Amino acid sequence: MARSESDSAIPVRRIPTARTRVLLLTEGTYPHHRGGVSTWCDRLIRGLPEVDFAVWALTADPGLPPRYELPQNVVDLRTLPVWGTEGFFEYGGRTPTRKVLKLARKTREGDVSQHFLPLLARLMDAIAAPSFDPGSFAVLLTEIRLYFERFDPRTTWRARGVWDLFRDRLVERARAAGPAGDGDSADAPDVPTLWEVREALQSLYRLLGVLAGPIPRADVSHATAAAFCSIPAIVAKVESGTPFLLTEHGVYVKEQMLLLSRRRVGYHVRWVLGELARAVAQTAYAMADQISPVTGFNARWEVALGAPDDRISVIANGVSAEEFRPMPRLEGDEGPAVISLSRIEPFKDLETFVRVADAVRRRVPGVRFLHFGPVVDAEYWERLLGLVRTLGLDGVVRFMGPTSRPAEAINRGDVVLLTSSTEAQPFIVLEAMMCGKPVVATDVGGIRDAVGDTGATARVGDLGGLVEPLVELFEMPADARERLAGAARARAVERFSLDRWLGGYAESYGRLAAGRSTPPEVRWSARAEREAGPALKTELRGVPLTWEEIRPAAPRSVVEVLAWARGRPPSDRLMAVRELAAMSTPEAIGALRRLAAHDPATLVRENALAGVIGFLPERPGPASYPLAPAGGPEARVPREEIEEEGAEAGGTGTS
């Protein structure tokens, strides 16, 4: 595959050190998919030619070709498809066929019962335990990998004893939670169906397939998410003490909850997948020698999920000031224009992009909205096209398809708009600023910190909050718009240079390989920042540092909400779940986890599970919750209305 223009513009850091070998672990990204994290990986590898990279990529499907030309310092590539295969040994090319057949022949039901069932029982106990021990879980994952060195994974997972134990554990857990209590069969336990057991067990087998092969040797393991791709780094740390660097682009557990909530699967399947993802993420945080989120916003989530704050060192993304620079518009691009670059999928909330276009065109004559990016969700794409037709926006909103020249695309407009419902520190924001374009975006992840006063942010789905800054920008005098563009470029050059980003990882690799800990001066410390006061807040990052500052305070405390909901019907408990999710504090998340595990109503449990990591959208709730039931019969929301609300919280990536 030919090298793109963007690849050739990446500056190279040449540091005269001995070659370091890094095991780069990816999931659903580089080198088989295009996107922000894939671009990040490609630029990192090309920018550090003195480092050898062994890439281990988890993908959703087998047979995907690399979408990037691999540079010479990628010395090894192993691909593990999570779905679409009969087994795992045939992929990766490191296990001889003779050994595969031998393991399949020698694995017997007695071996599974003696050696594997105790491990599976410990796994189920660990993800269900109210107090999770990441150290023990790391050892357990290592023991499972050692088991698969001696026995065949496919034969093991298909054994009758595995099915029986897994089913019994799910049933026991359901019965311990009490009756369904949601109006249909109050006396019957809400036990998993046969289909739920099968789906959950198959997902467990697939997601733990990463343990079914040897782990490449490396001086440093570098996982690009606190996800299932981090499992080899966890195991390598236990087995051989290999230093472990973890980069968080987004909060993986939060994103998995969002995906799971969209999948039309039963509660018990969501519980297994959600709790397994949480356990892996918390173990990755505990085992990593250095955790480097791309923004301080992610660091707050990581600490709340158990990450030691003295191991967190933020390394902000960087982009090339030479490649991304102000350029003249293309011929024929006259008139006001808004640019968007993203994949076409629900996370990007492009329906809001279309509705913003509809509102702005009524106030800014001749404005055009140009979107660049590939379609990754065909159903969502059709819905978008239908919305464009319904609103009569043909010619106003144009979907331009993917581009290999992002700088040129950005420079075709006056402003960049991002409407995502979840992000970390998206490249498009930094690239737009480098090009001297102000950014109007949803206030998610580290976007507000990145744009500062050179752009505007609004809450997710806030149409007015996105429309007004765009209109104001187009009504500005030309000289004021030029000053804003210059300020955006200057801020990006100062904070998000490519050389600074590459230097952070070059230093980290060298230091971790040499066995040295994170220097105190680059640590992210929640406690130190809280004690430093407002002045240091602004100096360090200029973003909120406490949970209370992230969102407006809830009208009542967690204790008051739980006290009000206790003993009330499912419709009221569902309202309490929504208020707890809107609080987004560690105490509220703990309360949601307890509700997800123990509330007798299926709908309440499902919504609480979706809200554990703050996924449920913020909505205006009742003016207040009464502390005691009002006199007379209670007003109950009809079951149809409850189910309609609950249906909003509904998938998974590689999961």
C-alpha positions in Angstrom: 0.0 0.0 0.0 1.4 3.4 -1.0 2.5 5.7 1.7 0.0 8.5 2.3 0.9 12.2 2.2 0.3 12.4 5.9 2.9 9.6 6.6 5.6 11.4 4.7 5.2 14.6 6.8 5.9 13.0 10.1 9.2 14.2 11.6 11.5 11.6 13.0 13.2 11.7 16.4 16.6 10.1 16.3 17.8 9.3 19.8 21.2 7.5 20.0 20.2 4.7 22.3 20.3 0.9 22.1 17.3 -0.5 20.3 14.2 -1.2 22.4 11.7 -3.9 21.5 8.1 -2.9 22.3 5.1 -5.2 22.1 2.3 -2.9 20.8 -1.1 -4.3 21.6 -4.2 -3.1 19.7 -7.9 -3.9 19.6 -10.1 -3.2 16.6 -7.6 -0.6 15.3 -4.1 -0.6 13.8 -3.1 -2.0 11.3 -6.4 -3.4 10.0 -8.7 -0.4 10.4 -8.5 3.3 9.7 -9.4 5.8 12.5 -8.0 8.0 15.2 -6.2 5.3 17.3 -4.8 3.6 14.1 -3.4 7.0 12.9 -1.9 7.4 16.4 -0.2 4.0 16.2 1.1 4.6 12.7 2.6 8.0 13.6 4.1 6.6 16.8 5.8 3.8 15.0 7.1 5.9 12.1 8.2 8.7 14.4 10.4 6.4 16.5 12.5 4.4 14.0 15.0 3.5 16.7 12.4 1.4 18.4 11.4 -2.1 17.2 7.7 -2.8 17.4 6.1 -6.3 17.6 2.4 -5.6 16.9 -0.3 -7.9 18.3 -3.7 -6.9 16.9 -7.1 -8.2 18.1 -9.7 -7.9 15.3 -13.3 -8.7 15.0 -13.0 -10.8 11.8 -10.4 -13.1 10.2 -8.7 -12.3 6.9 -8.6 -8.5 7.3 -5.6 -7.1 5.3 -3.5 -4.4 6.9 -4.8 -0.9 5.9 -1.4 0.6 6.6 2.0 -0.1 5.0 4.1 -1.4 7.8 7.4 0.4 8.2 10.7 -1.5 8.7 10.7 -1.2 12.4 7.6 -3.3 12.7 9.5 -6.6 13.1 6.5 -8.8 13.9 2.8 -8.8 13.3 0.3 -11.2 14.9 -3.4 -11.0 14.3 -6.0 -12.7 16.4 -9.6 -12.6 15.1 -12.0 -12.7 18.0 -14.9 -13.9 15.9 -15.3 -16.0 12.7 -12.9 -18.8 13.4 -13.1 -22.4 14.7 -10.0 -22.0 16.9 -7.2 -19.6 17.7 -4.1 -21.5 17.1 -4.3 -21.3 13.3 -3.8 -17.5 13.5 -0.7 -15.8 14.5 1.5 -18.4 12.8 3.6 -19.3 15.9 2.1 -22.6 16.9 3.1 -25.6 14.8 0.1 -27.6 13.4 1.6 -30.8 14.9 1.3 -29.2 18.4 -2.3 -28.1 17.7 -3.4 -31.6 16.7 -1.5 -33.1 19.6 -3.2 -30.8 22.2 -6.7 -31.6 20.7 -6.1 -35.3 20.9 -4.7 -35.3 24.4 -7.4 -33.0 26.0 -10.0 -35.2 27.8 -13.1 -34.4 29.9 -11.1 -35.5 33.0 -8.4 -33.0 32.2 -11.0 -30.2 31.9 -12.7 -31.2 35.1 -9.4 -31.5 37.1 -7.5 -28.5 35.7 -9.9 -26.0 34.0 -13.1 -26.0 36.0 -11.5 -24.7 39.1 -10.0 -21.8 37.1 -13.4 -21.1 35.5 -15.1 -21.1 38.9 -12.5 -18.6 40.2 -13.1 -16.4 37.2 -16.9 -16.3 37.8 -16.4 -15.6 41.5 -13.9 -12.8 40.7 -16.1 -10.9 38.4 -19.1 -11.3 40.7 -17.3 -10.4 43.9 -18.4 -7.1 45.5 -14.7 -6.4 46.3 -12.5 -7.0 43.3 -8.8 -8.1 43.7 -6.9 -7.2 40.5 -3.7 -8.9 41.7 -5.4 -12.2 42.1 -7.2 -11.8 38.8 -3.8 -11.2 37.0 -2.5 -14.4 38.5 -5.7 -16.2 37.4 -5.3 -15.0 33.8 -1.7 -16.3 33.9 -2.8 -19.7 35.2 -5.4 -19.9 32.4 -2.8 -19.2 29.8 -0.5 -21.8 31.2 -3.4 -24.3 31.1 -3.8 -23.6 27.4 -0.1 -24.4 26.8 -1.0 -28.0 27.8 -4.6 -28.4 26.6 -6.7 -27.4 23.6 -8.9 -24.3 24.0 -11.7 -25.4 21.7 -12.1 -28.8 23.2 -11.9 -27.3 26.7 -14.7 -24.7 26.2 -17.0 -27.3 24.5 -16.7 -29.7 27.4 -20.0 -30.6 29.2 -18.5 -29.7 32.5 -17.8 -26.2 31.4 -21.3 -25.6 30.3 -22.8 -27.1 33.5 -20.6 -25.0 35.8 -21.1 -21.7 33.8 -24.9 -22.2 33.7 -25.1 -23.1 37.4 -23.1 -20.1 38.4 -25.4 -17.7 36.4 -28.5 -19.4 37.8 -27.2 -19.2 41.4 -26.4 -15.6 41.0 -29.8 -14.8 39.6 -31.6 -16.6 42.4 -29.5 -14.9 45.0 -30.7 -11.6 43.6 -34.3 -12.4 44.4 -37.5 -12.6 42.3 -38.1 -10.7 39.1 -40.6 -8.3 40.9 -41.4 -6.4 37.7 -45.1 -7.1 37.6 -45.3 -10.2 35.3 -44.1 -13.0 37.6 -43.1 -11.7 40.9 -42.6 -15.1 42.4 -40.4 -16.6 39.6 -36.6 -16.1 39.8 -35.3 -14.1 36.8 -33.0 -17.0 35.7 -31.0 -16.8 32.5 -32.5 -18.5 29.4 -30.7 -21.2 27.5 -29.9 -18.7 24.8 -28.4 -16.3 27.3 -26.1 -19.0 28.8 -25.0 -20.0 25.3 -24.3 -16.4 24.2 -22.5 -15.5 27.3 -20.3 -18.6 27.4 -19.4 -18.2 23.7 -18.4 -14.6 24.3 -16.2 -15.6 27.2 -14.5 -18.2 25.1 -13.9 -15.7 22.3 -12.7 -12.8 24.4 -10.3 -14.9 26.4 -8.8 -16.4 23.1 -5.9 -14.0 23.6 -4.7 -16.4 26.2 -4.4 -19.3 23.8 -1.0 -18.6 22.4 2.6 -17.6 23.2 3.3 -14.0 24.1 6.1 -12.4 22.0 9.3 -11.3 23.9 9.7 -7.6 24.4 11.5 -5.1 26.6 8.2 -3.2 27.2 4.5 -4.1 26.6 2.4 -1.2 25.4 -1.4 -1.7 25.4 -3.4 0.9 23.6 -6.5 0.4 25.7 -7.4 -1.0 29.1 -9.2 -3.7 27.1 -8.8 -7.4 26.2 -5.7 -6.4 24.2 -4.0 -5.6 27.5 -4.2 -9.2 28.8 -0.9 -10.2 27.2 0.8 -7.3 28.9 -0.8 -8.3 32.2 0.4 -11.9 31.8 3.9 -10.9 30.7 4.2 -8.7 33.8 3.2 -11.7 36.0 5.4 -14.3 34.2 8.5 -12.3 33.5 8.2 -8.9 35.0 8.0 -7.2 31.6 7.3 -3.4 32.2 3.8 -2.4 31.2 2.8 0.9 29.6 -0.9 1.6 29.2 -2.3 4.3 26.9 -5.9 5.3 27.3 -7.5 7.1 24.3 -11.0 6.8 25.7 -12.3 5.2 28.9 -12.7 1.6 27.6 -15.2 0.4 30.2 -17.5 3.4 29.6 -17.4 2.8 25.9 -18.2 -0.9 26.4 -21.2 -0.1 28.5 -22.4 2.2 25.8 -22.0 -0.6 23.2 -23.5 -3.3 25.4 -26.5 -1.1 26.0 -27.2 -1.1 22.3 -27.0 -4.8 21.8 -30.3 -6.7 21.8 -29.1 -9.3 24.3 -30.4 -10.4 27.7 -29.4 -8.9 31.0 -27.2 -11.9 32.0 -25.2 -11.6 28.8 -24.7 -7.9 29.4 -23.7 -8.6 33.0 -21.0 -11.2 32.0 -19.5 -9.0 29.3 -19.7 -5.8 31.3 -18.2 -7.3 34.5 -15.5 -9.1 32.5 -14.5 -5.8 30.7 -14.5 -4.0 34.1 -12.3 -6.7 35.7 -9.8 -6.7 32.8 -9.6 -2.8 32.9 -9.1 -2.6 36.6 -6.4 -5.3 36.4 -4.7 -3.4 33.6 -4.7 -0.2 35.8 -3.3 -2.1 38.8 -0.5 -3.9 36.8 0.6 -1.1 34.6 3.9 0.6 35.5 2.8 3.8 33.7 -0.6 4.8 32.7 -0.6 7.6 30.0 -4.1 8.9 29.1 -4.1 11.3 26.3 -6.0 13.8 28.5 -6.4 14.5 32.1 -10.2 14.0 31.8 -9.5 10.2 31.3 -7.2 10.3 34.4 -10.2 11.1 36.6 -12.1 8.1 35.4 -9.0 5.9 35.8 -8.5 6.9 39.4 -12.2 6.3 40.1 -11.8 2.8 38.6 -8.8 2.0 40.9 -5.8 3.3 39.0 -3.0 4.4 41.3 -2.7 8.1 40.7 1.0 8.2 41.2 1.5 6.0 38.1 -0.5 8.3 35.8 1.5 10.5 33.4 -0.6 12.3 30.8 1.0 12.4 27.3 -1.2 14.6 25.1 -1.6 13.7 21.4 0.6 15.6 18.9 0.2 16.6 15.3 2.5 17.9 12.7 2.6 21.7 12.5 4.2 21.3 9.0 1.5 19.1 7.6 -1.4 20.8 9.3 -1.2 24.4 8.5 -3.5 27.1 7.1 -3.8 26.7 3.3 -5.8 28.5 0.6 -9.2 27.0 -0.2 -9.7 24.9 -3.3 -11.1 26.5 -6.3 -14.9 26.6 -6.1 -15.0 26.4 -2.3 -16.2 30.0 -1.8 -18.9 30.8 0.8 -19.3 29.9 4.4 -18.5 26.2 5.2 -18.5 24.0 8.2 -16.2 20.9 8.2 -16.6 17.6 10.0 -14.2 14.6 9.9 -15.2 11.3 11.6 -16.3 7.8 11.0 -20.0 7.4 10.3 -21.3 5.6 13.4 -23.7 6.3 16.3 -20.9 7.4 18.7 -20.3 10.5 16.5 -24.0 11.6 16.8 -24.1 12.8 13.2 -27.8 13.2 13.5 -27.1 16.3 15.7 -24.6 17.4 13.0 -27.5 17.3 10.4 -29.9 19.1 12.7 -27.3 21.8 13.5 -26.9 22.3 9.7 -30.7 22.7 9.4 -30.7 25.4 12.1 -27.6 27.3 10.9 -28.7 27.4 7.2 -31.8 29.4 8.2 -29.6 32.2 9.6 -26.4 32.0 7.5 -27.3 32.2 3.7 -25.3 29.9 1.5 -23.7 27.9 4.3 -22.5 24.3 3.5 -21.8 21.4 5.8 -19.1 19.0 4.5 -18.5 15.7 6.3 -15.4 13.6 5.5 -15.1 10.0 6.8 -15.9 6.3 6.1 -19.2 4.5 6.8 -18.7 1.9 9.5 -22.4 1.4 10.4 -24.6 0.9 7.3 -27.9 1.1 9.3 -26.9 4.3 10.9 -25.8 5.7 7.5 -29.2 5.0 6.0 -30.9 6.7 8.9 -28.7 9.8 8.4 -29.5 10.0 4.7 -33.2 9.7 5.5 -32.9 12.6 8.0 -31.1 14.8 5.3 -34.0 14.1 2.9 -36.7 14.7 5.5 -35.2 18.1 6.4 -34.6 19.1 2.8 -30.8 19.5 3.2 -29.7 18.1 -0.1 -26.9 20.5 -1.3 -26.5 21.9 2.2 -25.1 18.8 3.9 -22.7 16.8 1.8 -21.1 13.5 2.8 -17.7 13.5 1.0 -16.5 10.0 1.9 -13.1 9.1 3.4 -10.1 11.3 2.7 -6.3 10.6 2.7 -5.7 14.4 2.9 -7.2 15.6 6.1 -5.3 18.9 6.2 -6.8 19.8 2.8 -10.3 18.8 3.9 -10.1 20.9 7.0 -8.9 24.0 5.0 -12.0 23.8 2.8 -14.1 25.4 5.5 -14.1 28.2 8.1 -14.8 26.1 11.3 -14.7 22.5 12.3 -17.7 20.9 14.0 -17.6 17.8 16.2 -20.9 16.4 17.7 -19.6 13.1 19.3 -21.3 11.7 22.3 -18.0 10.3 23.6 -14.3 11.1 22.8 -11.0 11.3 24.5 -8.7 13.8 22.7 -9.7 13.5 19.1 -7.0 14.2 16.4 -9.5 16.2 14.4 -9.7 18.9 17.1 -5.9 19.3 17.3 -5.5 19.1 13.5 -8.2 21.8 13.0 -6.5 24.1 15.5 -3.1 23.6 13.8 -4.8 24.6 10.5 -6.0 27.8 12.2 -9.6 26.7 12.3 -11.8 27.4 15.4 -13.6 24.3 16.8 -17.2 24.0 17.9 -17.7 20.7 19.7 -19.5 18.7 22.3 -17.9 18.9 25.8 -16.7 15.3 26.0 -13.3 13.9 27.0 -10.5 16.5 26.9 -12.0 18.7 24.1 -12.7 21.7 26.3 -9.1 21.5 27.7 -7.8 21.4 24.1 -9.7 24.3 22.5 -9.6 26.6 25.5 -10.9 30.1 24.5 -10.1 29.5 20.8 -13.4 27.6 20.3 -16.6 26.6 22.0 -18.1 23.5 23.6 -21.7 22.5 24.4 -23.3 19.5 26.2 -24.0 16.4 24.1 -27.1 16.9 22.0 -27.4 20.6 22.9 -28.5 22.0 19.6 -28.6 25.6 20.6 -25.2 25.4 22.3 -23.7 24.2 19.0 -25.7 26.5 16.7 -25.1 29.8 18.4 -21.2 29.8 18.3 -21.3 28.8 14.6 -23.7 31.7 13.7 -21.6 34.1 15.9 -18.5 33.0 14.1 -19.9 33.7 10.6 -21.2 37.1 11.8 -17.8 38.1 13.1 -15.8 40.8 11.2 -13.0 39.3 9.1 -10.2 40.7 11.3 -11.7 39.2 14.5 -12.0 35.8 12.7 -8.4 36.0 11.7 -7.3 36.7 15.3 -9.3 33.7 16.5 -7.7 31.5 13.8 -4.2 32.7 14.8 -4.9 32.0 18.5 -6.1 28.4 17.7 -2.9 27.8 15.7 -0.6 29.2 18.4 -2.3 27.2 21.1 -1.9 23.9 19.1 1.8 24.6 18.3 2.5 25.3 22.0 0.6 22.3 23.5 0.2 19.6 20.9 3.4 19.5 18.8 4.4 16.1 17.3 7.9 16.3 18.7 6.7 16.8 22.2 4.4 13.8 21.9 7.0 11.5 20.4 9.5 12.6 23.0 7.2 11.6 25.8 7.0 8.0 24.5 10.7 7.7 23.6 11.5 8.7 27.1 8.9 6.3 28.6 10.1 3.3 26.6 13.8 3.9 27.5 13.1 4.5 31.2 10.7 1.5 31.6 13.1 -0.8 29.7 15.8 0.3 32.0 13.6 -0.5 35.1 13.2 3.1 36.3 9.9 4.4 37.7 8.0 7.4 36.5 9.7 10.7 37.4 7.7 12.6 40.1 7.7 15.8 38.1 5.6 14.3 35.3 3.1 12.4 37.5 -0.6 13.2 37.5 -1.7 13.4 41.1 -5.4 13.9 41.8 -4.6 14.6 45.5 -1.8 17.2 44.7 -4.1 19.1 42.3 -7.0 19.2 44.7 -4.7 20.6 47.4 -3.1 23.1 45.1 -6.2 25.3 44.7 -7.7 27.1 41.7 -4.5 28.9 40.5 -2.5 25.7 40.0 -5.6 24.1 38.3 -5.4 26.7 35.6 -1.7 26.5 35.3 -1.6 22.7 35.0 -4.5 22.0 32.7 -7.3 24.5 33.0 -9.9 21.7 33.4 -12.1 20.6 36.3 -10.3 18.3 38.7 -13.1 16.9 40.9 -16.2 14.8 40.0 -18.5 17.6 41.3 -17.0 20.0 38.7 -17.5 17.7 35.8 -21.3 18.0 35.8 -23.7 20.2 37.8 -24.4 19.0 41.3 -27.5 16.7 41.6 -30.4 18.0 43.6 -30.1 15.4 46.3 -27.3 13.2 47.7 -26.9 9.5 46.8 -28.1 8.6 50.3 -31.3 10.6 49.9 -32.0 9.2 46.4 -31.6 5.6 47.6 -33.7 6.3 50.7 -36.5 7.7 48.5 -36.3 4.8 46.0 -36.3 2.0 48.6 -39.5 0.0 48.5 -41.0 2.0 45.7 -42.2 0.5 42.3 -39.8 -0.1 39.4 -40.9 3.0 37.6 -39.7 5.2 40.6 -36.5 3.1 41.0 -35.8 3.7 37.3 -36.1 7.5 37.9 -33.6 7.1 40.8 -31.2 5.2 38.5 -31.3 8.1 36.0 -30.6 10.7 38.8 -27.7 8.6 40.1 -26.3 8.3 36.6 -26.4 12.0 36.1 -24.4 12.6 39.3 -21.4 10.7 37.9 -19.7 10.6 41.3 -17.8 7.5 42.6 -20.5 7.2 45.3 -23.3 7.3 42.7 -21.4 4.7 40.5 -21.1 2.4 43.5 -24.8 2.7 44.2 -25.6 1.9 40.5 -23.3 -1.2 40.7 -25.3 -2.4 43.7 -28.6 -1.8 42.0 -27.3 -3.6 38.8 -26.4 -6.6 40.9 -29.4 -6.8 43.3 -32.4 -4.8 42.2 -35.3 -7.3 41.7 -36.6 -5.6 38.5 -34.9 -6.5 35.2 -35.4 -3.1 33.7 -33.9 -1.3 36.7 -30.9 -3.7 36.7 -30.3 -3.1 33.0 -30.5 0.6 33.2 -28.3 0.6 36.3 -25.7 -1.5 34.5 -25.7 0.9 31.6 -25.3 3.8 33.9 -22.4 2.4 36.0 -19.8 4.3 34.1 -22.0 7.4 33.6 -23.4 6.4 30.2 -27.1 7.2 30.7 -27.8 10.6 29.1 -28.5 13.5 31.5 -32.1 14.4 31.5 -34.1 16.9 33.6 -35.6 14.7 36.3 -38.5 15.6 38.6 -38.1 18.9 40.5 -37.4 16.9 43.7 -37.9 13.5 45.2 -40.3 13.4 48.1 -38.6 12.0 51.2 -41.8 10.2 52.2 -44.7 8.9 50.0 -47.5 11.4 49.5 -50.9 10.5 50.8 -53.3 8.5 48.7 -52.5 6.0 46.0 -49.2 6.4 44.3 -49.2 7.3 40.6 -47.6 4.6 38.6 -46.0 4.9 35.2 -47.5 2.4 32.8 -45.2 -0.5 32.0 -45.2 0.4 28.3 -43.7 3.8 29.1 -41.1 2.2 31.4 -40.0 -0.2 28.6 -39.9 2.6 26.1 -37.5 4.6 28.3 -35.5 1.5 29.1 -35.1 0.6 25.4 -33.0 3.7 24.9 -30.2 2.1 26.8 -29.2 -0.7 24.5 -23.7 -3.6 21.4 -20.1 -4.1 21.7 -16.9 -3.4 19.6 -14.7 -6.4 19.3 -16.9 -7.8 22.0 
